[in-house]
Amino acid sequence: MKAETDTHPESIQNVSTKLSRLGLVLLCVIACSPLSWGERVQKVQDRTATLATTDESLTLTAGGHSPKLVSLSGHAGSLWQNESEEVLPPSVDINGAPVPVTWTFQPKLASVDAHHVVFVYESAQPHLRLRWQWEARAGFGPIEHRITVENLSGQEIWLPLVDSMTLDWRSSPNLALRHLYVEKGAGTPSAEGTHLEPVSDGYKWMGRSTTYAHPVEGEGREIIPIEFVYGAAAPHAGWYAGIEFSGRTRITLQRNGGSLQSKLGLNEELGPFRTRVPANGSFETPTVFLGAFSGGPDGAGNQLRPWVRAVLNNPLTWKDPHYPLTVNNSWGSGMQVDEPLALRMIADSKNLGLEMFQVDAGWFRGVGDWYPDPKKFPHGLAAIADEAHRQGLRFGIWVDWTQAGLDTAPGALNVRDPKVRGWLVNDVGPDWKPEAFKGQTIDLGVPAAHDYAAKEVKRIVEDYHLDMLEHDGYLVAQACTRDDHPHAPPDRSTLRQTHDSGFDFALGSNSTDVSYHAVRAYYDIYERLRREHPGLLLEICNDGGRMVDFGSAAHGDYFSITDTYDPLSNRRAFYDTSYAMPAAMLESYVEKWPTPRPENFLYMLRSGMMGWITIMLDTTAWTPEQHDAARSAFALYKKDLRPLIRDARLYHVSQRPDGIHWDGMEYWDPARKKGVVFTFRGSIPDEPEHRFVLSGLNPQGHYRLHFEDGSAPDREASGSELLGSGLAVHLQNPLSSELVFLEETAK
Ligand SMILES: [Zn+2]
């Protein structure tokens, strides 16, 4: 993009020189003197700091009453200048009355090192302290930002909405810009999924995220909370910004003349947001991150995905060479799972070379009563886990641990229990009954409910000898009508009827605050669980792909990315989600699908094999030929595909899958000089051949091509051919696939 031409070429050169010399550095671009940084900023007018990674550099300045993000410089030389100062909360409510707040910079409290910049502002009356923080947690990739407000006043205050980040870039009206955003694969991936829009003058957009991902009429589907904005012309340089939070959030983007504005943070569309901050308590905005990139959306993704892995994900998970695992899940038999089926599936999993056996819903006595049904599992669940372990498999289960039901056995979470009743988001009627595996949600934001859930989750993991815990359903309350919970009480005038767990209740102006508290509690429970069980894997399902966001990426190990499991839905959800998240985190469930021919069978398996694969059908019903084909496919996955899924760069080298035409995905690992192209032929009968124009290769390089199924003889190709006319793939039949492996050769 050309943003730099109408801004400051000197400062770009300055930054890039310093970057190349120092790598990860902090530059205090203020008068050089032997004083400490705090003393310097007190003495000089230019209270400016720069925070950098190898991909970007941020210039930050502390004004007397408000801080400001001055600019974002990208590695490719782009420079984005921000026009507006941060808007700090102008008032708070105390005892129901607004009290104006004057924020003043506290240079002595500022702290700056190679990875952080923290500017501190205080209000004297009421006594509040605001920390405006930026952090570079990796030497590369984006920089994170959050604002914390501490209440030192000695009395309860109520804060209005504090946005996580407000951007107001100066941009030449002639600069052609694009905006890419992706939907969650919740329910069934839509026909579009990946949105690429021109950002023309007057452009106005809002993307929303909650843990529910229910489409709202007129508002479209929920997004994975990240936006990518970049120049339409090469080198397609731009910036991206995302939210590390699973609660009710939104991102806005609009362009007017020379101004390009974006806001990221909690969503106050349902009504004015307010949140209680008790004496000595604090409020923290959802953490956001801001990155600069070139090379379009894949260029952004190839920076972002390794950053998610390095900064947000659990490092222990990635140390496990089996991650992402191959799994056999019992839901192919629905709620009918029992001990004989489980033992049969364990034996067949071992036979097929799968690495984990997962018991889905149906194993428990009842909703909220998370003990094995003695009729189905007379020897309990630990016995099943132990058998899986004896066969060299890991063991995981499904649970929806925030749901209360009607069971009365000891240990059950019962909605009629007076203690539990106080935790529910709403009273249930006298005739209320839970569904087969959904009950009434408890509000984790209530400390007693949080403590109960933390203990219960720990018990489940320990009693059942788990290697993996999948949480499903809706952990985070969508709304809450209680006025004695820590969140804001509902404002009755703003209520909207909604429907959850088969029960109507009200979505009100407090819903964002409800989600704020419940998400914090959920994160705390999982942080504790990880400390106590460091090797435990955590699957985030949440009704399939409704909770794919960067906050849950920091608290779980992999996502179920959609709730529809046919090959096309799996590929579509992967296509969309993989712009934002590491491929290894993206789980596709593979369900029963018509496979009259062997190539249809491989097509089905491979459509779920681009990230984490979980088989969700009764493999014991497979023919011996299908067993052999699956065994080979899983062996190939573990040996050759998994290393690429973990480490390779990813390129979206086709249109988004439509099931009719061809689609594909390229993985290229420059360190190993190896890659693979997943290619899929759609249903159209007269399209036997397709050319995939590849990316990320060396135009001067030479590559050995191996066609796994023998659809073409192995051959050599030049980089310029693969990047130019492309990789030709010919397949005899519709609904078939081929894996083309690439290896760079010395020639
Ligand atoms: Zn509540």
Residues whose N, C-alpha, C, O or C-beta is under 5 A from the ligand:
A	BS01	ZN	D443 C480 R482 H485
